[in-house]
Amino acid sequence: MKNIIPLLTVAAAVSISACQSGTKTNNNSTDSMSTNQDTVSAGQISDAAFDKMVDGKQVKLYHLKKGNLQVAITNYGAKIVSLLAPDKQGQLADVELGYDNIDQYVNTKERYYGGIVGRYGNRIAKGKFKVDGKEYTLATNNGANHLHGGKKGFNDVVWDAEQPNDHTLKLHYLSKDGEEGYPGNLDITLTYELTDSNEVKIDYTATTDKATVVNLTNHSFFNLHGAGNGDINDHIMYINADKYTPVDSTLIPKGKLEPVKGTPMDFTTPTKIGERVDADFEQLKFGKGYDHNYVLNKKGKELSLAATVQEPQSGRFLEVWTTEPGVQFYGGNFLDGTDKGKEGKTYVHRGAFCLETQHYPDSPNQPSFPSVVLKPGETYTSTCVYKFGVK
């Protein structure tokens, strides 16, 4: 289950993932989208509002377009700023929470909108782990624990960007040895690509010169009504997982897998997100709702379906595919209605959901979980696909 393969097989693995994405995600209901592209444009977000120097490096906004999708991405944090997807009438709406200027991204208390988080996405208990017998200490920026790479994770750094065509953006970042306490110079290449199947495909590769831990993910906050248009409690969710990793009161996994059947954690049958979110269930109380890692029904590293989400009113439908063994479902429980995003819209409590494809939280301290250790001479790879359609 390691996300590590020998260097010589990287190109072949990436090619296979791309082929699987094209063949496995064929679904008539999600491909039959037509749009009225004149109703809204990604260009409504001003390029000038992102044209700024941050930490001595140039920040810009990049636009991708293919099929029925339009996406805007900034190289600050490799964040998806805007994602326009059509409803069943062909009307586009921006389904990605975020801001319409770089200053808000730099100064906000909500640091993760649309960004790439790492070096380790999710939590590490007490900010400590061992690799090759040596203990490393990280920032504790989530109570007693380390979260999403620390005080300044990959969501808060400026990536080098190259746009080879109108539907692809390549980003690069070198995380230096000791950055946020992590060992090794980690060299990361990230590719966003829009496909002919209305997909946002995210490919990651990374190498290191010292044994380290790696767990990269995209932290998009989605609302299929449109960002800032109410909550997501009516969205109907399916998660391809019979088990999850229950947590303690600080949201650190207890080290065991438990079945979802018979609990409010069960999304093996499509269910409204809000139907059981306030149930009298200890795990939901710990997370103030859903904020849990699901153990996907898979054995290998193949690209496979992790989850689907449908918003009945608009008909928008999202599929999430991944090579990872898990997905974190977060229901926007910590959005409190005080944050104003694009177009001045208020992001209300449970106004978004996140499906973060990943290795399990606290894996460096959990020997029974799939390994996240990357060693010199190995290459970390991961693929996530967000496929949009209508039903």
Secondary structure, DSSP 8 states (H G I E B T S, - for coil): --SEEEGGGHHHHHHHHHHHHHHHT--HHHH----BTTS--GGGS-GGGG-EEETTEEE-EEEEEETTEEEEEETBTTEEEEEEEE-TTSBEEE-B---SSHHHHHH-S-TTTTEEE-SB-SEEGGGEEEETTEEEE----BTTBEETTSTT-GGGSB-EEEEEETTEEEEEEEE-TTGGG--S-EEEEEEEEE-TTSEEEEEEEEEESS-EE-B-EEE--B-TT-TTSS-STT-EEEE--SEE--B-TTS-B-S--EE-TTSTT--SS-EETTSSTTSS-HHHHHHTS-EEEEE-S-SSS--EEEEEEE-TTT-EEEEEEESSSEEEEE--TT--S-EE-GGG-EE-TT--BEEEEES-TTGGG-TTS---EE-TTEEEEEEEEEEEEE-
